[in-house]
């Protein structure tokens, strides 16, 4: 597993997100009030998006990687058009820190979540909030729309996962089995299945037809930061504070485990047989890469007796 590292901001990095279309663009947000756009492998930013007057705490790309959303510690949201390199919307959104953002998979909508406990759905064209969902008892930590765009799922600092029906405008179901706040959510690429990763060190798998818990990993010593299903749907890659686990479910089996020193893992994805991880520490960002064919169950496990170094090399 190799790593490249670069200084991303003049102050602490608070959040980052990778574009899921090309898997080549990365956005970072910092205490310097800026959003910087990067092309992976290039040491200098493509552009710096200015306009916020407080630290940037949450980010999202749209699916086409044309628009970037950024939420700030004051609750203000700003939207930029990368092709025009200009800010197109400024929204006074929440009463406190805007902690999570997500674009709808189609249609000009997005969701935002905040430490004020509210989940809001926005219409970009009408510049306004369409709906506010209330129900979390603490702030919202992560948001994901279902791939079909009918539901939005929110994870909170209250350790609860809530499923909201966008058409009916109401709570559909909620999952309360985690013992730490929800850090990451992902949907299975082929089945009606949801995975949730928590600061409690577990990953849980939920059937979205019956809303039943179908499996849980045993608690790890450190929290789950970011999770992503392999595109083949057979495994879930789980980034912990101190490494990587690869799980299948029904029953839950851990196929592989790697110790990795990736400070705060902000995003994880699999593209063309490569696992990519994006971490941040102070004002720097690390990009981690590994060949999935070297990770069980996809290949020979050749790292079981090897220690992992911070520079990304084995010893």
N, C-alpha and C positions, 0 to 999 in steps of 0.2 A: 504494500500500500504506500503510495507516494503522496507527497504534500507540497503545495506551494503556499507561500505566506506573503501577505502584502499589507502595508499600512493603508487603511481604508478611509479614516477620518482624522481630523485634528483633535478629536476627543473620543470618549468611549463609544464603541458600537453597541447599539441596543437591540437590533433586529436585522434580519436579512431574509431574502427569499429568492429562489431560483425560478426563472421562466420555464414553464413546463412544455413549451412548444419546441423551441430549438435546443433547450438544455445548454445554451451557451451564454445566456445573459443572467447577471446577478445584480440585485439591488440591495443596498445597505443603508441603514438609517442610524443616525448618531446623536450624541449630546450636543454636537455643533449645529443642530437644527437642519442639517442637510440630508438629502437622499442622493446617494451616488450610484451611478449605473456602470457596470463592469462587463467586459467580455472576458470569459474565463480564459486564462493563459496570457492575458495582457496586463502589464504592471500598472498602467495608468487608466483612470476612469474615462469612459466614453463621454459622460456628461455629469454635471452636478445640478440637482434640482433644488432651487432655493424658493423660499416663500414662508416656511414655518418660522415662528419666532420662539419656539420652545423645543425641547428634545423630541426626536422622532422615536416612537415606541412600537409601531406596527406597520407592516408593509404588505402589498399584494400586487402582482401582475395580473392583467386580464389574460385570457387564453391566447389571444393573438400577439401578446407582448407589445401592444401599442400604448396601452394606458397603465399608469402606475398610481396606486393609492398609497397615501401615507397618513397615519394617525399620530397625533402628538399628545404630549403629557397633559396639555390643557383640555383635551377632548376635541380639538379642531381637526377636521379631515381636509386634505387637499388632494386634488386629482390632476395629474399631468398627462399630456399627450406627447409621447416620445418622438413621433414623426414631425410634429410641429415644434418640439422642444419648448413647450409653454404650459403654464398652469391654466387649466380650463374651468376648474371649480374650487371654491373654498367654502366649506360647510361647517357651520357651528353645530356640532353634532351631539356631544356628550358633556356632562357636567364635570367629568374627571377623565383621567388617563384613558386614551383609546388604545386598548390592548390587543385587539384582534381585527383582521380585515379579510374579506374574501369576495371575489367577483362571482356573480352567477355564471354558470357554464354557457348560457346563451341568453340573449336579451340584455338590455342595458341597465342592469341592476347590480347592486353590491350590498353586502352585509357588513356591519361594524359592531364590535362589542367593546365594553368599557368596564372600568372599575366601578362605575355607577350602577352596575348589575344589569343594564339594559342591552338588549340586542335590537338593532335597528336595520330595516331594509330600506334602501334608497333607490330612487329612480334618477339616473344620471341626466336624462333629457329634461325632466321637469325640475331638476335641481332640488328635489325635496325628499323628506322622509315619508315613505308610504305606510310604514307600520313599525310599531315599537312592541317588542315582546318582553314581558316582565315575568319573572319567576325565579331566576337565580337569586340566591341570598348573599352571594359575594360576587366579585368581579368575574367577567368572562375572559377566559384565557386562550381559547381557540375556537375557530368556526370553520365548518365545511358544508358546502351544498352537496346534495346527492347528485350523482352524474346525470340523472334525468331532470334535475332542476326543480323537482316538486317539493322537496323538503330541505330544511337547513338544520344542521346539527351544531349545537353549541356545547362546549366543555367549560366548566367553571372552576374558580378557586374554592367553590363550595363542594368540590369533589364529585359533582353531579354532571351527567351528560343528558342533555334535553334534545328531543326530536320535535321540530315544529313543522306543521303543514302549512306551506305558503299559500295554497289555494283557499283553504278554510280559515287561515289566519289564527291558528290556535295550537296549543301544545298537544302533540300526538302521544308521546310517551317519554319516560325518563328512566335513566339507569343510575342506581345509587350504590354500586358495589365497590367503588374505589375508595381508598383510605387516604389519598393525597390528591392534589389538584390535577386537573386534566391538562396534559401538555400537548398531545398530538392525536389526531383522528385521521383514519384513512378508510376508504371504501374498497371492497374487493372489486377487481376489474371485471369479473364475469358473473359473480353471484351476489345475491342480496344480503351482504354480510358487511358488518362494521367492525373495525378494530379500534380500540382506544388505549392510549398509553398514558401513564400517570406518574406523578412524582413519588407514588408509593412503590415504584420499582416493578410494577406488573403491567402486562398487556392483557386485555380482555377482548374476547370475540363474541359478537352479538348477532343473532339471526334477526334480520329486519322484517321478516314476514310474521314471526311469532313474538318478536321483541324479547326473546329469551337469551340468557347468558349460555353460550355453548362451550366456553372454555376460558381458562385463565392460566397464565404462566405463573410459576412460583416467584415470590418477591425476590428481586435482586437487591444488593446492598445500596445501589444508587438508583436515582430516578430515571425514568424513560423521558428522553428529550424529543425524539422525532421517529416516526414510523412510516414505512412505505411497503405496499405489497409489490412483489415481483410481478412484472407484466403477465407472466404465465399463470398467475393466480395460485401457485402451489405453496408459496412461502411468504412470510412477513419479515422484512428486515427491520430490526429494532435498534435504534441508536440510544444507548444509555449515556450517563454522564462520563463513564470511563471505558466505554467499549461498544461492541456490536454483538447482537444475538440474532440468530436466524431461526424462526419458528414455523411449524405447521400446526394445524389444529384438528380437533375431532379424532383422536385426542391431541392435546397440546404437546408437541415434541420440540425440544431445542436441538437443532442439527449442528450448529456451529457457534463458537464464541471466540471473539477476538478482543484483546486488551488494546485500547487505543487512547492516546493522550490528547483528546481533541477539546479541551476546555469546554466552552458552551456550544453544543451542537445546535445549529439553527434550522438546518434543512437537510434532507436526505432524499436521493432519488436514484433510479436505475435507468440507464440509457445505453442502448446498443452494447449490452453485455458488461457495462462498467457500473460499479457502484460509486456514486459521488456523495461526499459529505461536506457540509459547509459549517465552519465553526467560527466563533469570535472570542477574542480576549483583549480587554482594554481597547485600544484603537486599531487592532489588527484583525485580519480575517485569514483563516486557513482553508484551503481547498484540498480535500482528501480524495484519492482515487484508488480503486482496487478492481481487479478483474474478477467478475462474479464466478468465472470458471475455476478459480482457486478457493472458492468458499463452498463448504458443504450445504445442501446436498447436490450442488451443481458440479463439483469437481473434487479433486484430491485435496484433502485437508493436510497441507504441508506446513502449517504454522503452529501445530500443537505444542511443540517443544521449544518454540522460539519466543523470545521477549520482544516487545514492541517499543521502539524508541520514538521520542517526540519528533524527530526529523522525518519520520515516516519510513524508516528503514528497520529491517529485522536484525537482531544480533543473535 
